[in-house]
């Protein structure tokens, strides 16, 4: 008899549990994502490398820094990438696309890759340390 009583009690408790679940269903507030660090992965795709030459080094004293950038980027993306990486908002960005030179390799001809160069002007008093780790 004790087994039959347990089965009856389970059948009676099942509808009660369903009723309780209906009461508990309330809309929950979704958790807010906290962003702690800037996403600079795209910035490093835009800025390929800084140009280290005699002319670019002399321009750094005037607050102008030269970078090789991805060929399909525009001035706004370059400005945002410099701000993300170095934390300085540039005043002006000038760009130029340089065609690759035609070179010979024995009898055959080849061509070097084309590249895009950006000259970034910073506000007075702001500097970037691009020679770090060289």
N, C-alpha and C positions, 0 to 999 in steps of 0.2 A: 503494500500500500504506500509506503514511503516514496517509492519510485514514481508512482502515478501522481502523488501530490507535488513532487518537484516539477514534473512535466506540465501540470496545470498552472503552477506558479510562473513558469517561464512564458507560457502563452499569455498570461494576464499581464506580465511585466513588459512584454514586447510592444503593445500599443501605447503604454505609458511612456516608454523611451522615445517612440516616434513623436509623440506630442511634445515632449521636452525639447527635441531637436528643432521643431518648428519655432518654438519660442526663442531659442538661442540664435537663430539665424538673423543677424543684423548686419547691415553693411559695414565692412571694416575699412578703416582709413589706410590707404596704401602708404608704405614707408617712403620717406623722402631720401633720395640719394645724396650723400655728401661728397663733394668734390674737393679733394685735398691738394692735389698736384695738377698742374697744367698738362694738357695733352700736347706734347711737343713732337710726337712721332711724325706728323705731317710737316712740321717746320724743318726737320732734318732731311726730308725729301726735297724741299724747295731749295735750301742752301746746300750746295754740294761741297764747296770748300772755299776758304779765303785765298786770295791771291797774295803771294809773298814775292814781291819784286822790289827793285830799287825805287821805281816810280810810285808804287802803292805805299811803300814805307814813308816816303817824303810827304805824301798826301795825308797820312794819318795825323801829322802835326796840325793840319787844318781841320781835322774832324771828319775826313772823308775816308771811308773804308771800302775796299773792293772785294767782291765775292764772285765766284762762279756759281751760277744758279741753274736750275732745271730749265730747259729750253722752252717749255710750254707754260711757264708761270708769268703772271703780270705783276705790275708794280705794287698793287694792293696786297697781294699774297706775300711778296718779298718783305714789305713793311711789317706785316703781321708776324712773319717768321722771325725777323730780327727782334721784334718785341718779345716773342715767346722764348727765344733762346737766350738773349742777352739782357732782357728787361729794360731796354731803352727804346723809346718810340722815335724813329727817324723823322727828320724834317722833310727830306727829299730823297727820291730814288731815281737814278738815271740808269737806263739799260741800253745795251747794244749787243747785237748778234754778230759773231765773227764766223765767217765761213772757214771750213777746214782747208788747209793748203794741199795742193796737188804735189805728191812726192813720187819719185821713181824708186823701184826696188829691182835693180838689174834691168831687164828688158821691160818688165811690166810696170804699169802705172798704178798708183794707189792714192788714197785721199785720207787726210786726217779728219777727225770728227769735228763738226761744228759745235760751238758753245755759245752760251749767253753769259754776259758779264754785267754785274750790277754795281754801281757806285752809290753808296749810301752816305748821306750827309746827316750828321748828328747835331743836336743842339749844343751851344757853347757850354763847356764844363763837363760834358758827358764823354766817356771813353769806353772802348771795348778792348779786352785783352784777347786778341786772336792768335797771339804767338805763344800762348800757354801750352806747355807740353811739347814744344818743338825742340 
